[in-house]
Every structure is written in C-alpha cells, then in structure tokens.
Amino acid sequence: MKELTDFQKKFFARGTGATLFTQEEFDNALAIARAEIMQIAINTTKTAIAIEREECAKVCEQFEPESFYLGQLNNAAQAIRNRLKK
C-alpha cells in the first residue's frame, strides 16, 4: 500500500484538526476492525443456531416417543415450520 500524497493529506485534514495516518496504519486498523466484526457475526450466528436448535427440540418433545411414526414426524415438522412463521 502506498502513502497519501501531500495534496491528499491536506485535503483530508483541512479544517478537521485530525491526526493523519499513513495508508499502512489505516489498513492495519481496518483489518482489525473487520476481524472484530467477523468475530461478532460468527458468535451471533452460533448463538442463533443454538437457540433455534433448542426451540426445535422443545417442539419435538411435545410428541410421544412411543408413537413417533411418520405421521408424528410430519406433525413435528409442520409444528416447527409454523413456529418459524411467527
């Protein structure tokens, strides 16, 4: 990555009083931010999947295991689908 030109630095800093960073510093900070965002997204997805699995298990627990034949299985699947529509 290349550094900003003097013109670019002046353009971006004009009137802001902000500290300027090199392109490498910016890229490093951006990479860290992206990694943090991805980690949060991964953890959020894992949590959502765990919650959904638990809720599906609760729906399946409503049906008697002794009479869990194809009809009951279809009823469980339909109950899960109906729950997801809410």
Helices and strands as residue ranges (DSSP letters): H 6-13, H 23-61, H 70-84
